[in-house]
Amino acid sequence: MSQLSLRLPLRRLLGTLLLCVATLSLSAQAQQPTPQTMIPAPPQLAASSWILMDANSGEVLVEHNADERLPPASLTKLMTAYLVERELDQGNIAMEDPVTISERAWRTGGSKMFVEVGTQVSIHDLLYGIIIQSGNDASVAVAEHLAGGERPFADLMNQHATRLGMHNTNFVNATGLPDADHYSSARDMALLSRYIINDYPEHYAVYSERYFTYNGIRQPNRNRLLWRDPSVDGLKTGHTSEAGYCLVASAERDGMRLISVVMGTASEEARAQETQKLLSYGFRYYETLKVYEEDEVVATPRIWGGEVDELSLGVDGALWATVPRARNEGLNARLSLPDAINAPVAAGERVGTLQVVLGDEVVAERPLVALEPVEQGGLFKRLLDAIRQFISGFFS
């Protein structure tokens, strides 16, 4: 595999034109000192576990005991809501669909939306009741509607947890009510929140609602930061005596979105204050840049034996990098490509690797894929390219 390095401006690369001169230009630039940003140690929180993650890049900025398995309390409802949003997105259910409330759902203890047994409640109202009012009754109702019962719904929750890479999570119910086999971690909750934000943005606004009224009862969102910080727009609180006070929050400032998870604090006020410390630290000392747009051409290397002579390469989806503030001019892109690329190549086929580096640190890495297919050329073209490839290899 051959490697090429490219200098990154603030937003995007100069593309193929730099490929030929990148190595020389970077060797010259390497002699120039990179300005350093002084970053203090991250805050220490009065909590059992915490993490701060960028929602776009997935970069973890701060963590402490982030993989410890802890009772998640009502943070569990993030997965319950995620599965409802997934079913809505796939067209399997609709917001106006009625759900009949069972006696079991009605009798579920803890926080309630105050649905009544035997009534029909829309998916819309139940989703709002789950997210804003943290309704255990609403959570059981949707579990029964989507999977026929809470136990089979918990099985679905675990299947999706595995799919999303939540390696320290196991659900036994849709509510978060205490159970020895029901646990999650700060990292897993941050991963789940990232998928909620990025996969179903059309539903994300619900998490920022401060109040929801159902059955004549108006209840506030328990996330105090929705009132204190205008950049905060989600996601979910949780509390049991076993879990303590927990909060998953997300905030966006100047195009940068952060996700914080704080688990095991001593009070409602403590979880809000400790979360604010994490968010303030991340926004103060880091920034997230969009390095490449979706389907942007990153490189156009030679392809042999094809209908055309160049292959357009890019990354699958937008590529983001989170770096210390004022360090973006030190970003470089490093391409790793085969010594020779031969047709045919299918669209989306992985051809190499793109790394975004800051100094010696890799801050983002993604596969390089073909943005369009290249079929084999005719017999004469293939023979001509074979001769050219041989001569090129001989001289190199």
Protein Blocks (a to p, Z undefined) as FASTA:
>chain_A
ZZddddddfkbcebjmlmmmmmmmmmmmmmpccdddddddddddddfbdcdddfklopaf
bdchklbccdekjmlmmmmmmmmmmmmmnopacfklccdddfklmmpgcjdehiaehiac
dfklmmmmmmmnopaklmmmmmmmmnopaklmmmmmmmmmmmnopabbccfbfnopacfk
lccdfklmmmmmmmmmmmmmmlmmmmmpmbdceehiacddfblklmmmmkbgcfbdcddf
klopaddddddeehiacddddehiabfklmmmmmmmmmmmmmmmgccddfbaghiafbdc
ddehiabfbdcdddedjadddddehilmmpccdddddfbdcddddehiafbdcdddehja
cfbdcddddfbdcddddfklmmmmmmmmmmmmmmZZ
